[in-house]
Amino acid sequence: MAEQGKLLPHPVLILESWDRYSRDTLDETFESVRKLLKAGIAFHIGYGDRTFTKSSLQSAEQRGEIERALEAAHNYSKSLSDRVSQAKQRKIAKVINGDMANLNDMAPTWATYDKATKTYIRNEKASVVVDIFKWYLAGESIYGIVRKLNTSGEMGFNGKMWCASSLKYILSSKSVMGDFKGRAGVFPKLIDKADFDKVQAILERNKGTYRTRTENGKVIKGFAGGRRGHRAEMVNIFLGLVYCGCGRRATLSPNHGGRQYYYRCPYAYQGTGCTQRRMFPSHLLEEDFFAIVIQQTPRALLGNADTKSKERLAVLEANREATTRKINTVLAIDEKLSREEIKARYNALVTERDSINKEITDLKHSISLIGNAPKALGEIERLLASGDDMALDEALRTMQATLKDKEIRQRLQVLMPSIVKSIVLDFRNLNFTATFTSGKSIKHSVAH
């Protein structure tokens, strides 16, 4: 308001003491005070009953008094901050070493410290956290859950409306497993490790990723955005696996009536280089993928699949990506850490990634896949061989009904990343290329 000249006549800023104004560095704070004084705002300081006006800037004595008071305020703030930080560190060390202490604001808001038992117990907010994890594992998006909570009247833990960043923090926090800085059992356990790891894998897969393509001998780097806030009435069984031919991730959204879902490239509609401004019906992709590409019904696929192993594989691959990013971050550090510290961190992360790679290799050997789907004959493959067209038509109708089952779709969503590496859509010609994790690729043109 001062810069815009919208102040009332003779404005006065009344403070108890200078440290109530700012505790920034002396240079920053004095410059801020100087600007306000020049704009005609007077300062009245209760401690010492002192008043400073625009004319005070012309007095070396009064300027010096302001500078000394601001410096003292900054030093007091720094000293107070150091003491608070040291007290926190003592509490953290005590808890990590096996004792218990009231962590105050370092504890999750859904846990309350019981002084009588010296333990943390659940409070009324814990059930909301459990629901958030349940909904997210059921295929609902973060933005869909935000809408659900806000429309229900459930306020956020800070007393305000829910937002996506709050949900992401809750979904990523190991405190829901009872952990605090590596020590287990500090807080009540709300979510078991298996479900927490599944959530981390989904969060990792939904992040935007950089993909490259070669065009006329030139490497072009594009950003494929992650999943964004649909209500998720229909679970996307190919979540994070479907791409446009331009290299960016395709999004799944309903038509205006909400009866049909379509894949499209969002960048084509933003005018950012992609020319495929068309849509690809999701039901055509799904039906042809099962019936023609892998020749397995969804139920047969799930029945023959080692689902637990595949869920573990998806988690490991997400952890490997996260560890690789940490390695790259360590390599980019050149100021804050010594060379020895950087080397030690780098070696520890490389060892961790090597361990993950070994487990991934061992797990893949133990999983029986057909072009990374099960080797056992599926219903459709058997019916095709029999030549019984009526039975085949009935099987296809059953498969279409099965693909409307939300529970089946949720299980398929977990399974698919261990089978399919990517599905690239050609919107113009309605065909797709499925690349499996075995390395095998199949191109198929959809009949329509």
BELSUL-V224304 format. One record per pair of residues at least 12 apart in sequence whose C-alpha atoms are under 10 Angstrom apart, sorted by sequence separation. I is the first residue (numbers start at 1). J is the second residue. If there is no record, write none. Layout:
<<I | J> <I | J>>
This chain:
<<21 | 33> <41 | 53> <42 | 54> <91 | 103> <101 | 113> <102 | 114> <108 | 120> <110 | 122> <111 | 123> <112 | 124> <133 | 145> <149 | 161> <150 | 162> <175 | 187> <176 | 188> <177 | 189> <178 | 190> <210 | 222> <211 | 223> <212 | 224> <227 | 239> <239 | 251> <250 | 262> <251 | 263> <252 | 264> <264 | 276> <265 | 277> <286 | 298> <330 | 342> <331 | 343> <380 | 392> <383 | 395> <422 | 434> <423 | 435> <431 | 443> <432 | 444> <433 | 445> <40 | 53> <41 | 54> <42 | 55> <91 | 104> <100 | 113> <102 | 115> <107 | 120> <109 | 122> <110 | 123> <111 | 124> <132 | 145> <149 | 162> <150 | 163> <175 | 188> <176 | 189> <177 | 190> <178 | 191> <209 | 222> <210 | 223> <211 | 224> <226 | 239> <227 | 240> <239 | 252> <250 | 263> <251 | 264> <252 | 265> <264 | 277> <265 | 278> <330 | 343> <379 | 392> <380 | 393> <421 | 434> <422 | 435> <423 | 436> <431 | 444> <432 | 445> <39 | 53> <40 | 54> <42 | 56> <52 | 66> <92 | 106> <101 | 115> <108 | 122> <109 | 123> <110 | 124> <111 | 125> <131 | 145> <132 | 146> <147 | 161> <148 | 162> <149 | 163> <175 | 189> <176 | 190> <177 | 191> <178 | 192> <209 | 223> <210 | 224> <226 | 240> <238 | 252> <249 | 263> <250 | 264> <251 | 265> <252 | 266> <264 | 278> <265 | 279> <331 | 345> <420 | 434> <421 | 435> <422 | 436> <430 | 444> <431 | 445> <432 | 446> <37 | 52> <38 | 53> <39 | 54> <40 | 55> <88 | 103> <109 | 124> <110 | 125> <111 | 126> <146 | 161> <147 | 162> <174 | 189> <175 | 190> <176 | 191> <177 | 192> <208 | 223> <209 | 224> <210 | 225> <225 | 240> <236 | 251> <249 | 264> <250 | 265> <251 | 266> <263 | 278> <264 | 279> <265 | 280> <327 | 342> <330 | 345> <331 | 346> <380 | 395> <420 | 435> <421 | 436> <422 | 437> <430 | 445> <431 | 446> <37 | 53> <38 | 54> <88 | 104> <102 | 118> <109 | 125> <110 | 126> <146 | 162> <147 | 163> <175 | 191> <176 | 192> <177 | 193> <208 | 224> <209 | 225> <224 | 240> <236 | 252> <249 | 265> <250 | 266> <262 | 278> <263 | 279> <264 | 280> <330 | 346> <379 | 395> <380 | 396> <419 | 435> <420 | 436> <421 | 437> <429 | 445> <430 | 446> <431 | 447> <36 | 53> <37 | 54> <38 | 55> <100 | 117> <101 | 118> <102 | 119> <103 | 120> <108 | 125> <109 | 126> <110 | 127> <132 | 149> <145 | 162> <146 | 163> <147 | 164> <174 | 191> <176 | 193> <207 | 224> <208 | 225> <209 | 226> <235 | 252> <236 | 253> <248 | 265> <249 | 266> <250 | 267> <262 | 279> <263 | 280> <264 | 281> <329 | 346> <379 | 396> <419 | 436> <420 | 437> <421 | 438> <429 | 446> <430 | 447> <36 | 54> <37 | 55> <38 | 56> <88 | 106> <100 | 118> <101 | 119> <102 | 120> <108 | 126> <110 | 128> <145 | 163> <146 | 164> <177 | 195> <207 | 225> <208 | 226> <234 | 252> <247 | 265> <248 | 266> <249 | 267> <261 | 279> <262 | 280> <263 | 281> <264 | 282> <327 | 345> <328 | 346> <418 | 436> <419 | 437> <420 | 438> <421 | 439> <423 | 441> <425 | 443> <430 | 448> <34 | 53> <35 | 54> <37 | 56> <38 | 57> <99 | 118> <100 | 119> <101 | 120> <110 | 129> <143 | 162> <145 | 164> <146 | 165> <174 | 193> <177 | 196> <206 | 225> <207 | 226> <208 | 227> <224 | 243> <234 | 253> <244 | 263> <246 | 265> <248 | 267> <261 | 280> <262 | 281> <263 | 282> <326 | 345> <327 | 346> <330 | 349> <380 | 399> <417 | 436> <418 | 437> <419 | 438> <420 | 439> <421 | 440> <422 | 441> <423 | 442> <424 | 443> <425 | 444> <426 | 445> <34 | 54> <37 | 57> <100 | 120> <143 | 163> <144 | 164> <146 | 166> <176 | 196> <206 | 226> <207 | 227> <224 | 244> <232 | 252> <234 | 254> <243 | 263> <244 | 264> <245 | 265> <261 | 281> <262 | 282> <263 | 283> <326 | 346> <327 | 347> <416 | 436> <417 | 437> <418 | 438> <420 | 440> <421 | 441> <423 | 443> <128 | 149> <142 | 163> <143 | 164> <146 | 167> <205 | 226> <206 | 227> <207 | 228> <230 | 251> <232 | 253> <233 | 254> <242 | 263> <243 | 264> <244 | 265> <246 | 267> <260 | 281> <261 | 282> <262 | 283> <327 | 348> <416 | 437> <420 | 441> <34 | 56> <142 | 164> <143 | 165> <145 | 167> <174 | 196> <204 | 226> <205 | 227> <206 | 228> <224 | 246> <226 | 248> <227 | 249> <230 | 252> <231 | 253> <232 | 254> <242 | 264> <243 | 265> <244 | 266> <246 | 268> <260 | 282> <261 | 283> <262 | 284> <263 | 285> <327 | 349> <13 | 36> <34 | 57> <141 | 164> <142 | 165> <173 | 196> <203 | 226> <224 | 247> <225 | 248> <226 | 249> <227 | 250> <228 | 251> <230 | 253> <231 | 254> <242 | 265> <244 | 267> <260 | 283> <262 | 285> <326 | 349> <327 | 350> <142 | 166> <143 | 167> <172 | 196> <203 | 227> <222 | 246> <223 | 247> <224 | 248> <225 | 249> <226 | 250> <227 | 251> <228 | 252> <230 | 254> <234 | 258> <244 | 268> <326 | 350> <12 | 37> <18 | 43> <20 | 45> <142 | 167> <171 | 196> <172 | 197> <222 | 247> <223 | 248> <224 | 249> <225 | 250> <226 | 251> <227 | 252> <233 | 258> <234 | 259> <236 | 261> <324 | 349> <18 | 44> <128 | 154> <142 | 168> <220 | 246> <221 | 247> <222 | 248> <223 | 249> <224 | 250> <225 | 251> <234 | 260> <248 | 274> <253 | 279> <323 | 349> <324 | 350> <327 | 353> <17 | 44> <18 | 45> <172 | 199> <173 | 200> <220 | 247> <221 | 248> <222 | 249> <224 | 251> <234 | 261> <246 | 273> <247 | 274> <252 | 279> <254 | 281> <323 | 350> <11 | 39> <12 | 40> <13 | 41> <14 | 42> <15 | 43> <16 | 44> <17 | 45> <18 | 46> <128 | 156> <171 | 199> <172 | 200> <246 | 274> <252 | 280> <253 | 281> <254 | 282> <324 | 352> <11 | 40> <12 | 41> <13 | 42> <14 | 43> <15 | 44> <16 | 45> <17 | 46> <18 | 47> <34 | 63> <128 | 157> <142 | 171> <171 | 200> <245 | 274> <246 | 275> <250 | 279> <252 | 281> <253 | 282> <323 | 352> <324 | 353> <10 | 40> <11 | 41> <12 | 42> <13 | 43> <14 | 44> <15 | 45> <16 | 46> <17 | 47> <244 | 274> <245 | 275> <246 | 276> <250 | 280> <252 | 282> <323 | 353> <9 | 40> <10 | 41> <11 | 42> <12 | 43> <13 | 44> <14 | 45> <15 | 46> <16 | 47> <17 | 48> <125 | 156> <172 | 203> <209 | 240> <215 | 246> <245 | 276> <322 | 353> <3 | 35> <7 | 39> <9 | 41> <10 | 42> <11 | 43> <12 | 44> <13 | 45> <14 | 46> <15 | 47> <16 | 48> <17 | 49> <34 | 66> <125 | 157> <171 | 203> <208 | 240> <213 | 245> <244 | 276> <320 | 352> <321 | 353> <2 | 35> <3 | 36> <7 | 40> <8 | 41> <16 | 49> <17 | 50> <30 | 63> <33 | 66> <206 | 239> <207 | 240> <213 | 246> <214 | 247> <319 | 352> <320 | 353> <323 | 356> <2 | 36> <5 | 39> <7 | 41> <33 | 67> <133 | 167> <205 | 239> <206 | 240> <212 | 246> <213 | 247> <319 | 353> <320 | 354> <2 | 37> <4 | 39> <5 | 40> <132 | 167> <136 | 171> <168 | 203> <205 | 240> <206 | 241> <211 | 246> <212 | 247> <213 | 248> <320 | 355> <2 | 38> <3 | 39> <30 | 66> <204 | 240> <205 | 241> <211 | 247> <212 | 248> <320 | 356> <2 | 39> <14 | 51> <30 | 67> <33 | 70> <133 | 170> <202 | 239> <210 | 247> <211 | 248> <316 | 353> <319 | 356> <320 | 357> <1 | 39> <2 | 40> <13 | 51> <29 | 67> <129 | 167> <132 | 170> <133 | 171> <202 | 240> <210 | 248> <211 | 249> <319 | 357> <2 | 41> <12 | 51> <13 | 52> <132 | 171> <209 | 248> <210 | 249> <317 | 356> <12 | 52> <27 | 67> <30 | 70> <208 | 248> <209 | 249> <316 | 356> <317 | 357> <320 | 360> <12 | 53> <26 | 67> <29 | 70> <30 | 71> <129 | 170> <130 | 171> <208 | 249> <224 | 265> <225 | 266> <316 | 357> <26 | 68> <29 | 71> <129 | 171> <224 | 266> <225 | 267> <317 | 359> <26 | 69> <27 | 70> <133 | 176> <224 | 267> <313 | 356> <316 | 359> <317 | 360> <373 | 416> <26 | 70> <27 | 71> <223 | 267> <238 | 282> <316 | 360> <372 | 416> <25 | 70> <26 | 71> <29 | 74> <315 | 360> <373 | 418> <374 | 419> <24 | 70> <25 | 71> <26 | 72> <130 | 176> <236 | 282> <313 | 359> <314 | 360> <372 | 418> <373 | 419> <23 | 70> <24 | 71> <26 | 73> <110 | 157> <129 | 176> <238 | 285> <312 | 359> <313 | 360> <316 | 363> <372 | 419> <373 | 420> <18 | 66> <22 | 70> <23 | 71> <25 | 73> <26 | 74> <109 | 157> <238 | 286> <312 | 360> <313 | 361> <371 | 419> <372 | 420> <21 | 70> <23 | 72> <24 | 73> <25 | 74> <26 | 75> <108 | 157> <109 | 158> <237 | 286> <369 | 418> <370 | 419> <371 | 420> <372 | 421> <19 | 69> <23 | 73> <24 | 74> <25 | 75> <126 | 176> <313 | 363> <369 | 419> <18 | 69> <19 | 70> <22 | 73> <23 | 74> <24 | 75> <222 | 273> <312 | 363> <313 | 364> <367 | 418> <17 | 69> <18 | 70> <19 | 71> <21 | 73> <22 | 74> <23 | 75> <17 | 70> <18 | 71> <19 | 72> <20 | 73> <23 | 76> <24 | 77> <25 | 78> <310 | 363> <18 | 72> <19 | 73> <23 | 77> <24 | 78> <309 | 363> <310 | 364> <313 | 367> <364 | 418> <18 | 73> <19 | 74> <22 | 77> <23 | 78> <309 | 364> <17 | 73> <18 | 74> <19 | 75> <19 | 76> <133 | 190> <134 | 191> <309 | 366> <310 | 367> <19 | 77> <120 | 178> <133 | 191> <137 | 195> <309 | 367> <137 | 196> <130 | 190> <306 | 366> <307 | 367> <129 | 190> <130 | 191> <134 | 195> <137 | 198> <142 | 203> <306 | 367> <108 | 170> <126 | 188> <129 | 191> <133 | 195> <137 | 199> <305 | 367> <306 | 368> <126 | 189> <127 | 190> <133 | 196> <136 | 199> <139 | 202> <305 | 368> <306 | 369> <372 | 435> <373 | 436> <111 | 175> <126 | 190> <304 | 368> <305 | 369> <371 | 435> <372 | 436> <373 | 437> <108 | 173> <110 | 175> <111 | 176> <120 | 185> <121 | 186> <122 | 187> <134 | 199> <137 | 202> <141 | 206> <164 | 229> <304 | 369> <371 | 436> <372 | 437> <373 | 438> <110 | 176> <119 | 185> <120 | 186> <121 | 187> <122 | 188> <133 | 199> <136 | 202> <370 | 436> <371 | 437> <372 | 438> <108 | 175> <111 | 178> <119 | 186> <120 | 187> <121 | 188> <122 | 189> <136 | 203> <305 | 372> <371 | 438> <372 | 439> <107 | 175> <108 | 176> <119 | 187> <120 | 188> <121 | 189> <122 | 190> <301 | 369> <305 | 373> <306 | 374> <369 | 437> <370 | 438> <371 | 439> <372 | 440> <119 | 188> <301 | 370> <304 | 373> <305 | 374> <369 | 438> <371 | 440> <108 | 178> <304 | 374> <305 | 375> <370 | 440> <371 | 441> <302 | 373> <303 | 374> <304 | 375> <305 | 376> <371 | 442> <108 | 180> <301 | 373> <302 | 374> <304 | 376> <107 | 180> <301 | 374> <304 | 377> <364 | 437> <106 | 180> <113 | 187> <296 | 370> <300 | 374> <301 | 375> <304 | 378> <364 | 438> <112 | 187> <295 | 370> <301 | 376> <111 | 187> <112 | 188> <294 | 370> <300 | 376> <301 | 377> <110 | 187> <111 | 188> <294 | 371> <296 | 373> <300 | 377> <301 | 378> <110 | 188> <293 | 371> <294 | 372> <295 | 373> <296 | 374> <300 | 378> <301 | 379> <107 | 186> <108 | 187> <294 | 373> <296 | 375> <299 | 378> <300 | 379> <107 | 187> <110 | 190> <294 | 374> <296 | 376> <298 | 378> <299 | 379> <300 | 380> <296 | 377> <297 | 378> <298 | 379> <147 | 229> <295 | 377> <296 | 378> <297 | 379> <146 | 229> <148 | 231> <295 | 378> <296 | 379> <297 | 380> <96 | 180> <144 | 228> <145 | 229> <147 | 231> <294 | 378> <295 | 379> <296 | 380> <297 | 381> <95 | 180> <96 | 181> <98 | 183> <101 | 186> <142 | 227> <143 | 228> <144 | 229> <145 | 230> <146 | 231> <295 | 380> <296 | 381> <95 | 181> <96 | 182> <97 | 183> <98 | 184> <100 | 186> <141 | 227> <142 | 228> <143 | 229> <144 | 230> <145 | 231> <294 | 380> <295 | 381> <296 | 382> <96 | 183> <98 | 185> <99 | 186> <141 | 228> <142 | 229> <143 | 230> <144 | 231> <145 | 232> <291 | 378> <294 | 381> <295 | 382> <92 | 180> <93 | 181> <95 | 183> <96 | 184> <98 | 186> <141 | 229> <142 | 230> <143 | 231> <144 | 232> <290 | 378> <291 | 379> <292 | 380> <295 | 383> <92 | 181> <140 | 229> <141 | 230> <142 | 231> <143 | 232> <144 | 233> <291 | 380> <292 | 381> <295 | 384> <96 | 186> <140 | 230> <141 | 231> <142 | 232> <290 | 380> <291 | 381> <95 | 186> <140 | 231> <141 | 232> <139 | 231> <140 | 232> <141 | 233> <139 | 232> <140 | 233> <291 | 384> <138 | 232> <139 | 233> <140 | 234> <141 | 235> <139 | 234> <140 | 235> <139 | 235> <140 | 236> <138 | 235> <139 | 236> <139 | 237> <297 | 395> <297 | 396> <139 | 239> <299 | 399> <311 | 411> <314 | 414> <317 | 417> <297 | 398> <298 | 399> <314 | 415> <317 | 418> <297 | 399> <298 | 400> <311 | 413> <312 | 414> <313 | 415> <314 | 416> <315 | 417> <296 | 399> <297 | 400> <299 | 402> <311 | 414> <312 | 415> <314 | 417> <291 | 395> <298 | 402> <299 | 403> <307 | 411> <310 | 414> <311 | 415> <313 | 417> <314 | 418> <291 | 396> <297 | 402> <298 | 403> <307 | 412> <310 | 415> <311 | 416> <313 | 418> <314 | 419> <290 | 396> <297 | 403> <302 | 408> <308 | 414> <309 | 415> <310 | 416> <311 | 417> <312 | 418> <307 | 414> <308 | 415> <310 | 417> <311 | 418> <291 | 399> <307 | 415> <310 | 418> <205 | 314> <287 | 396> <290 | 399> <299 | 408> <302 | 411> <306 | 415> <307 | 416> <309 | 418> <310 | 419> <201 | 311> <205 | 315> <298 | 408> <302 | 412> <305 | 415> <201 | 312> <204 | 315> <298 | 409> <301 | 412> <307 | 418> <201 | 313> <202 | 314> <205 | 317> <287 | 399> <198 | 311> <201 | 314> <202 | 315> <204 | 317> <205 | 318> <287 | 400> <298 | 411> <299 | 412> <302 | 415> <197 | 311> <198 | 312> <200 | 314> <201 | 315> <204 | 318> <286 | 400> <298 | 412> <301 | 415> <305 | 419> <197 | 312> <200 | 315> <201 | 316> <203 | 318> <204 | 319> <198 | 314> <199 | 315> <201 | 317> <202 | 318> <205 | 321> <287 | 403> <194 | 311> <197 | 314> <198 | 315> <201 | 318> <204 | 321> <283 | 400> <286 | 403> <194 | 312> <197 | 315> <200 | 318> <201 | 319> <204 | 322> <196 | 315> <197 | 316> <200 | 319> <198 | 318> <283 | 403> <194 | 315> <197 | 318> <283 | 404> <197 | 319> <289 | 423> <285 | 423> <285 | 425> <293 | 433> <293 | 434> <289 | 432> <288 | 432> <289 | 433> <280 | 425> <285 | 430> <289 | 434> <279 | 425> <280 | 426> <281 | 427> <284 | 430> <285 | 431> <279 | 426> <280 | 427> <284 | 431> <285 | 432> <278 | 426> <279 | 427> <280 | 428> <294 | 442> <276 | 425> <278 | 427> <279 | 428> <280 | 429> <281 | 430> <293 | 442> <276 | 426> <277 | 427> <278 | 428> <280 | 430> <293 | 443> <276 | 427> <277 | 428> <278 | 429> <279 | 430> <280 | 431> <293 | 444> <275 | 427> <276 | 428> <278 | 430> <280 | 432> <292 | 444> <275 | 428> <289 | 442> <292 | 446> <289 | 444> <288 | 444> <288 | 445> <289 | 446> <288 | 446> <285 | 444> <287 | 446> <288 | 447> <265 | 425> <285 | 445> <264 | 425> <285 | 446> <263 | 425> <265 | 427> <284 | 446> <264 | 427> <284 | 447> <263 | 427> <284 | 448> <237 | 403> <280 | 446> <235 | 403> <234 | 403> <235 | 404> <237 | 406> <234 | 404> <235 | 405> <236 | 406> <234 | 405> <235 | 406> <237 | 408> <238 | 409> <234 | 406> <235 | 407> <237 | 409> <233 | 406> <235 | 408> <236 | 409> <237 | 410> <239 | 412> <240 | 413> <249 | 422> <250 | 423> <235 | 409> <236 | 410> <237 | 411> <238 | 412> <239 | 413> <249 | 423> <250 | 424> <234 | 409> <235 | 410> <237 | 412> <238 | 413> <239 | 414> <241 | 416> <249 | 424> <250 | 425> <234 | 410> <235 | 411> <236 | 412> <237 | 413> <238 | 414> <240 | 416> <241 | 417> <248 | 424> <249 | 425> <235 | 412> <236 | 413> <237 | 414> <238 | 415> <239 | 416> <240 | 417> <247 | 424> <235 | 413> <237 | 415> <238 | 416> <239 | 417> <242 | 420> <245 | 423> <246 | 424> <247 | 425> <237 | 416> <238 | 417> <241 | 420> <242 | 421> <243 | 422> <244 | 423> <245 | 424> <246 | 425> <237 | 417> <241 | 421> <242 | 422> <243 | 423> <244 | 424> <245 | 425> <246 | 426> <240 | 421> <241 | 422> <242 | 423> <243 | 424> <244 | 425> <245 | 426> <238 | 420> <240 | 422> <241 | 423> <242 | 424> <243 | 425> <244 | 426> <245 | 427> <240 | 423> <241 | 424> <242 | 425> <243 | 426> <244 | 427> <238 | 422> <238 | 423> <245 | 432> <244 | 432> <245 | 433> <243 | 432> <242 | 432> <243 | 433> <242 | 433> <242 | 434> <241 | 434> <241 | 435> <202 | 413> <202 | 414> <205 | 417> <201 | 414> <198 | 414> <139 | 406> <138 | 406> <139 | 407> <138 | 407> <139 | 409> <138 | 409> <139 | 410> <138 | 410> <139 | 411> <137 | 410> <138 | 411> <139 | 413> <138 | 413> <139 | 414> <137 | 414>>
